[in-house]
Amino acid sequence: MSDDVKSEKGHQIGGRIDSNSSIEAGIVIPKDGDAALAFLRDEDNHTVSFTADQEKALVRKIDWRIMPLMWCCYFLQYLDKTLINYAAVMGLYTDAHIDAAQFSTLALLFYVTYLALEFPHGFLMQKFPTAKYLGLMVTLWGLIVAVTSAAKNWSGLVATRVLLGCFESAVAPSLILITGMWYKRHEQPPRVGFWYLGTGTGTIVGSLISFGFQHYHSPTFTSWQIMFLVVGLITVTVGIIVMFLLPDNPMGSKFMTHDEKVFAIQRLRQNQTGIENKHLKFGQVLECFKDPQTWLLSLITIASNVPNGAVSSYQATIIKQFGYTSQETALLQIPSGAVSIVSILIATWAAGRYNQRGLCIVLLLIPGILGGSLMAFLPADNKAGKLMGNYLTNCIGASLPLMYSWVSANFAGHTKKVTMNAILLMSFCLGNIIGPLTFRKHDAPDYVPAKITIIVCCAVACVLAGVLRFYYVWENKRRDKLEVDLGVDEFTDRTDGENKAFRYLL
């Protein structure tokens, strides 16, 4: 079938695609329709014909243009926010005259401001060009990271962490939206997984940077200060590049020919989630808050990110308490990044290949339960076993890109997607706020209650993921029994609730 491409369910779509096929079905008010609808309306009777091989070549072309930039953004946001954890074992406590309680507060403040800005960012991204907005936020948080090099007291660190949370909170929702603009639903998990690899690579690079800068000695400008300055300036440079090179949507891209733009849009019809709409619709906001899947996804995200927040905030501290030096601690965090990378690659590939996001999430949380058990219940002198448990807990964070792709695939209507992205990231923040608080001072040095919390939260998230999967199966079967008028709703900006022909991915 050289002139055919396959839909999400395997049905063939003819090789020639009429760009007006969805418009002839009815009249759509421009402000209510998707931006793709306006683009196709201007095509008159223009048609494009792509073979399956040509489609693969186009997808590769899109991948090479946008994926490296998206990975850079997520890599830098993870690296930049965790630099303070490396600084903690590089003399930050002494130089800034802070104690462990104040350090925990810094982690808390970052996620509080991250949470508070999610809704404003979401609606600003709907109003302004998404990629340009993302590039601006990357540039601004890079400046904050660079300025952190001059913060040598408690108040200075508080100010920089608060501002860092404000600007970094834009990155994940914008990347989720951009991914949904360019890829079919089954293509999204591995793409989300690719840019989410920034967490694992960020851990590895951060460990190596910390190890390297610990060999720099100066009485005036310390190793952790030069680390913040260098990484901050790199982030500013990347932010400027993103503003100029990352396209805002397929319709306005400059790296594709006109026919490629038309086909890049047409091939996403089967998603039934649209590409972009710049008009805020309060009805879609309300529908999002009433939707059962919203709150199940939110609870899964909170439950899985309590342990994730605890591990990411205290990993260096936990490893150092096993009796290693600061330099050894930096290097011993490299396997954590490797575990994260491998688990992300396997899980996102499997989720896209077998359409099983929920099952893959459960399979990622089980090693978290095992890792928490090893850290909590092994004897104190079994350092190797406890270290292995610490590494296994890094599988937990790999469930987040599957949550991102689940939302991107199962929420239609641009305002509803923007709203859900904000709720999802607020849930992520809430989990990361609670997680570090489980490491209480009077539980030191073993922090057994915190490690038991990791076990319990992972188990709860597993159960909730199973419930959500059951809900999707039930809802799809219910819709299969309905007699639906199969009008064309791909680019009318209808929600998944309004479009009864929409089917949820598992």
Secondary structure, 3 states (H helix, E strand, C coil): CCCCEECCCCCEECCEEECCCCCCCCCCCCCCCCHHHHHHHCCCCCEEECCHHHHHHHHHHHHHHHHHHHHHHHHHHHHHHHHHHHHHCCCHHHHHCCCHHHHHHHHHHHHHHHHHCHHHHHHHHHHCCHHHHHHHHHHHHHHHHHHHCCCCCHHHHHHHHHHHHHHHCCHHHHHHHHHHHHCCHHHHHHHHHHHHCHHHHHHHHHHHHHHHHCCCCCCCCCHHHHHHHHHHHHHHHHHHHHHHHCCCCCCCCCCCCHHHHHHHHHCCHHHCCCCCCCCCCHHHHHHHHHCHHHHHHHHHHHHHHHHHHHHHHHHHHHHHCCCCCHHHHHHHCHHHHHHHHHHHHHHHHHHHHHCCHHHHHHHHHHHHHHHHHHHHHCCCCCHHHHHHHHHHHHHHHHHHHHHHHHHHHHCCCHHHHHHHHHHHHHHHHHHHHHHHHCCCHHHCCCCHHHHHHHHHHHHHHHHHHHHHHHHHHHHHHHHHCCCCCCCCCCCCCCCCCCCCCCCCCC
